[in-house]
């Protein structure tokens, strides 16, 4: 028998009064927050095509750079400034400090004219041309690639079909086996009529996808975090941090309809990256053709890409030089937490330097 919870009236009144006081004070801090900036590291535009932009980040003058550049490939479903969120929480800055010459693909915001873009357009088109631009600029045959989340899946497909252009491949919180038992998102998506959605909507609204992700942990992501927010409202810096994260969460681009259709059907519903038969344009994608060194980094508490979904890569790639790193944290914490800044970019830098 459970013991009833004892709440004294005076304690309840004191807690409610304290909550109201924090909330009242915090509202003023919210009003004074001003513009919330993201993407803090200086960068320049190297190449543009349609909505896609290729950036190069400015490295510290005191750091000796690895001669082989590193290209970050982010997901389509969120904005890539999560990798460069703010001064003390920037994966990009950490990689620069580790001696990497960092580029990043920004896919942009697809419009109605982009409805018929396919995975072939993204991977064998935009991504391949970005790689060629970097190779030509640095006069190298192959570059290093860091793929994040869905961008990691794209990077695996690219490395398998263009192995001569990838010197070293790093995948971070990357889904490989899309049908592990603990993958809640996969269990939902497998029962969706993807053709009906795409044929009806054309492009897939970013808001719809965002609410899908939030409902994977509805109590924490839709309720509890806003109650917890009250405890930090009296600190303007923490208010800015909170709003910066909220801005990223709700800054969700629409998805090109045909690319969305293929990604959900081929990866989530049919798991072809693992079972075989995956084709991206003219290429058949076989993970055994990933023969360059691979570093796979996963988060132990990831609710979007469970560890088993990422660790499956070990037995599927063709390389003998395979390394795994586990990070104790979640899907977002691996980019922005204090521990991640100390551990992840330096580990990537050392791993790449050892193979230069």
N, C-alpha and C positions, 0 to 999 in steps of 0.2 A: 504494500500500500504506500502510495506516495505521500510524503509529508507536505501539508499545505504551505504555500509561500506566505510568510509573515511580513507584511508591509505596514510600518507605522505611519499614521496620517501625517505627522510632522516631517518625517523623512521624505514622503512623497511630495509634500508641498514644497520642501526645500529643493528637491530635484527639479520640479516643474518651474520654480522661480529661477533657478540657475540656468535651465534650458532656455527660458524666455529671455533672460538677460543676454546670454551668448547670441541668441538669434537676433535680437534687436541691434546689438553692437555689430554683428556680422553683416547685416543688411547694408550698413554704411560702407564697410570694406568692399562688399560686392559692387556697390555703386561707384566706388572710387577706383576699381580695378583697371579701368581704361582698356585700351586695345591689348588683346592677348596675342603675343607674337610667338611664332614657331619657326623652326629651321634657322638655327643661330649661326652656323658655320659659314664663313664667306665662301661663295661659289661662283662659277661662271658657266654660261650656256655654251656647250661645245657643239651640239647638233640638235636640230629640230625637224620633226616630220609629223604632219597632221597635229594631233593633240599631244604627242609624245615629245618629251624634252630630255636630253642627256646633259647632266651636270658634272662638272669636275670641282672638287672642293680644294680650298687653299690650305696647303700644309704649313705647319710651323717652320720658320726658316732654320731653326736649330736642329731639326730632325733629319737624319739621313734616310732617304726614301729607298724602298725596295725598287729596283729598276723595272719590275713587271707590275703594271697597274692592276687594281682590284675594282671590279664592277659589281655594285650592289643591285640585285634584281628583287624588287619588292612585289607584293601581291597587287592584284587589280582591285580588290574589294576595299582597301583602305588607302589613306594617303601616306606616302613614304616619309614624311617629316617625323614620324614616330622614331625613326633612326637618328634624328637630330633635333630632339624636342626642345632642349634648353642647355645652357652652358654646363651644368653639372650632371646632366642626364643625356648624353649624346654618344651613341655607338659610333657615329661617324668621327667625332672628335677623338674618341679612344683609338680608333683604327689609324687616324693620322698620327697620333702620338706614338703608335707602335711602328711607324715607318711605312705605312701603306699609302700609295698614291690612289686616292679614292674617287671613283666615278659612281653615279647613280642614275638609274632610269626612272623617270617620272612619267607614268602612263597618261596622266591627265584625266579629264572628265569627258567620257564618251557622250556624244549627242545623238540625235535621231539619225543622222547620216552615217553613224558608225554601227548601226544595228547588225549589219551583215559581216562585220569583222569576225574572223575565226581564230582559233588557236594557232593555225598556220600563219596568219597575218602577224600575230603578236610574237611568236617564237622564231619562225623562219624569216619573218619580215623585219619588224621593228628591232627586236633584240639582236638578230644577226647583223643588221646594219650598224647598230651601236657598237657591237664587238669589232666590226671591221674598221669603223672610224677610230677606235682606240688603238687597234693594232697598227694602223697606218701612222697615227700620231707618234707612237712610241717605237715604231720600227721593230716590232716583235711579232713572232708567228702566233703566239698564244698568250692569253691573259688569265689572271685569276678571277674567279667568279664567286660571289657570295649571294646565295639565294635565301630569301626570308619568307617563311610560311608558303603561301601559294606560289610566290616567286621562286622558292626553293624547288617546288615541283616543276615549274617551267625550266629552271636551270638544269635539273636532272635530264629532262627531255632534250634540252639543247646540247648538253654535254654528251649524251648518248648518240646524237645524230651529227654533231660537229666536234668530235673529240680532238681534232687537230688544232682547234682554236681555243681550247681550255687547258691551261697549264695545271692549275689546282682548283678543286671545287670545294666550297664550304657551304653546307646546308644548315639552316638554323630554324628550329621549330617547324620542320617541313613534313607534311603528310606524305607517306609513301604507300603504306597499306591503309586503304580508305575504309576497310570493313572490320577493324578490330572490334571485339565485343563491347569495349568500354567507350566507343565513339558515339556519343549521343547524337551529334550533328548528323553523322552518317546514317544512323538508324532512322532519323526523321526524313532525310533527303531520299533514301531509297524507296520511299512510298509516295513520292511526289510525281505528278504527271508533268514532267518538264516540258514536253512538246506543247501541251495545252497552255502553260504559263507563257512561254516564249511567243507562240503563235497569237496569243491574246494581247500581250503587253508590248511586244517588240523588245526594247531594252528593259532590263530589270531594274526597278527603282532601288537606289541605294538605301533608302529608308526601310524598305521591306527586308532587305538582307540584314540591316543593322538590328532591327527588332528581333529577327530570328536569332542572331548571336546573343543578344541580351537575355532572351528568354531561356537560354541554356542554363543560366544561373539567376533566375528572376528575383529571388529574395535579396541576394547580394548586390546584383547589378542594377536593379530597378527600385530598390527600397532602402536597404540598409546603408548603402554608401552615402545617401543624402541625409540620413540621421547622423551618421558619423561625421559628416561635413560640418555640423554645428560646432564640434569640438575644435575645429581649426579656423573658424571664421574670424577669430580675434587676431590672427596672424596674417598680415597682408601678403607675405611671400607664399604661405601655404594656400591662401585663397587663389593666388595667381597660378600655382601649380595645379590645383584642382580644376580650375577653369580651362587651363591649357589641355589637360587630359580630356575634359568633356568636349572641348572643341574638336579634338582628333576623333573621338568616339563617334560623334554625330556628323563628321565631315566624310560622308560615304558616297563615293561616285556611283552613278548608275553603271550597269554592266552591259556590254555589247551582247545583244540577244543570242547570236549564233555561238559566240565563244562560251557564253554561260551554258547554253544547251549542251555543247560537247563536253565541257568540263564536268558537269553534273552527271551526264549519262556515262561517259567513258571512265571517269575516275571514281565517283561516289557509287554509282549504281552498278557498274560492271567491273570496277576495280582492275582495269586493264593494265595499269602500271605494274601490278604484281602478277596477274594471271596471264598477260600477254595479249597480243592482237591490237595494241594501241598504235594508231597512225596519226601523225601530225603532218598534214600536207602530203608530200611525196615520200615521207620517211616513216618507216616502222621503228618504233621506239623500243629498244631492248636495253634494260639496265645493265646487262652483261657487257654492253659496249662502253660503259663508263669505266675507262681503264686508267684515267689519271688519278693522282692521290685525292682522297676524299676525307674531309673532316665533317662529321655530323654532330651537331649540337642540339640537344633537346632539353625541355624543361620538365622537371619531375612532377609538377603540379599543374600542368597544362590541361585546361578543360576543352580547348578547341582542337588541339593536336595531341592526343594522349601519347605518352612515351612509347608504347608498343607500336603505334602507327608510324613513328619516326625510326625506331630501332630496327624495324623490318628491313631497312636499307642494307644492313650489314651482310645479309646472306644473299643479296640480289645483285650487287654491283660486281663488275669484272676485275676491279683493281685489287692488288695485294696490299696496297698501302691505304688501309682504312683505319680511321681513328674516330672514337666516340668520346664526347664530353657531355656529362649530365650537369645541368644547372638546377639548383634547388630553388625553384620559384615557378611563376606562372607564365602564361603566353605573352603578357605585356611586361612583366617584371624583368624578363631576360633582356629587354632593351634599356629600361629606365631605372632600375633599382640601383642603389649605391653599390651593392655587392656585385651586380652585373658589370658595372663600369670598371671595377677593379679586376674582374676575372675574365670576362668574355673577350673584349677586344685585344688585350695583351696575349691571350692564348691563341687567338687567330693569327696575330702578327708573328708570334714565335713559330707556330706550325708552318706558316708560309715561308718564313725566312729559312727554316731548316731544309726546305725543298727548293730553294732558289738555285 
